[in-house]
Amino acid sequence: MPEADPNRLVHCKKLDRELPGLAKPPFPTDLGKFVYENVSKEAWDLWLQESVRYINTYRVDLSSREGTEFMMKQLRIWLGLEEGEQAATAWTPPEE
């Protein structure tokens, strides 16, 4: 397996600019490949923060097929790959 290029840039679909990409695909699926090729590390870190809110709000069991499918659907919506509304979470932004 080739060594990851720490200087690899991607045009981030989420943040719409050239940014450093991930070191490797986050999962071994077509969606994982898409994320690797089109999502920056910065945007992926934002998704990871967001995903915790879904896991906590809906008590998502990532070891179950249903939990994994729910999270992948939320990721596809978040990336703009699928139509739909993001599921509501219990988190609310702090007031300024």
C-alpha positions as CSV (number, residue, x, y, z in Angstrom):
1,M,0.0,0.0,0.0
2,P,1.5,3.4,-1.0
3,E,2.4,5.8,1.8
4,A,-0.1,8.6,2.4
5,D,0.9,12.0,1.0
6,P,0.6,14.5,3.8
7,N,0.6,17.3,1.2
8,R,-2.4,15.9,-0.8
9,L,-5.0,18.6,-1.6
10,V,-8.6,18.1,-2.5
11,H,-11.2,20.5,-3.6
12,C,-13.5,20.1,-0.6
13,K,-17.1,19.6,-1.6
14,K,-18.3,20.8,1.8
15,L,-16.1,23.9,2.3
16,D,-15.7,24.7,-1.5
17,R,-11.9,25.3,-1.4
18,E,-8.6,23.5,-1.9
19,L,-7.6,22.0,1.5
20,P,-5.5,19.1,2.8
21,G,-7.3,15.8,2.3
22,L,-7.6,12.7,4.5
23,A,-4.7,10.3,4.8
24,K,-6.9,7.4,3.8
25,P,-10.6,6.6,3.0
26,P,-12.7,6.6,6.3
27,F,-14.4,3.3,5.3
28,P,-14.0,0.7,2.6
29,T,-17.1,1.6,0.5
30,D,-17.9,3.8,-2.5
31,L,-18.9,6.5,0.0
32,G,-15.6,6.2,1.8
33,K,-13.8,6.6,-1.5
34,F,-15.9,9.6,-2.4
35,V,-15.1,11.2,1.0
36,Y,-11.4,10.5,0.5
37,E,-11.4,12.1,-2.9
38,N,-13.8,15.1,-2.3
39,V,-13.8,16.0,1.4
40,S,-11.0,17.8,3.3
41,K,-9.6,16.7,6.7
42,E,-11.0,20.0,8.1
43,A,-14.6,19.2,6.8
44,W,-14.3,15.6,8.0
45,D,-13.4,16.8,11.5
46,L,-16.6,18.9,11.4
47,W,-18.6,15.8,10.4
48,L,-17.1,13.8,13.3
49,Q,-18.2,16.5,15.7
50,E,-21.6,16.6,14.1
51,S,-21.9,12.8,14.1
52,V,-21.5,12.6,17.9
53,R,-24.6,14.7,18.3
54,Y,-26.6,12.2,16.2
55,I,-25.1,9.3,18.2
56,N,-26.0,10.9,21.5
57,T,-29.5,12.2,20.5
58,Y,-30.7,9.0,18.9
59,R,-28.5,6.6,20.9
60,V,-27.2,5.2,17.7
61,D,-25.7,1.7,17.9
62,L,-22.9,1.8,15.3
63,S,-22.5,-2.0,15.6
64,S,-26.0,-2.5,14.2
65,R,-27.0,-2.4,10.6
66,E,-29.8,0.1,11.3
67,G,-27.4,2.5,13.2
68,T,-24.8,2.4,10.5
69,E,-27.4,3.0,7.8
70,F,-28.8,6.0,9.8
71,M,-25.4,7.6,10.1
72,M,-24.5,7.0,6.5
73,K,-27.8,8.6,5.4
74,Q,-27.0,11.6,7.6
75,L,-23.5,11.9,6.2
76,R,-24.9,11.7,2.6
77,I,-27.4,14.5,3.4
78,W,-24.6,16.6,5.1
79,L,-22.4,16.2,2.1
80,G,-25.3,17.2,-0.3
81,L,-25.3,13.8,-2.0
82,E,-28.8,13.0,-0.9
83,E,-32.0,15.1,-0.7
84,G,-33.5,15.4,2.7
85,E,-33.5,17.2,6.0
86,Q,-30.8,16.5,8.6
87,A,-32.3,14.7,11.6
88,A,-32.8,17.1,14.5
89,T,-30.4,16.8,17.4
90,A,-30.8,17.8,21.0
91,W,-27.8,20.2,20.7
92,T,-28.5,23.9,20.2
93,P,-25.8,26.4,19.5
94,P,-24.8,28.7,22.4
95,E,-26.3,32.1,22.3
96,E,-23.9,35.0,21.6
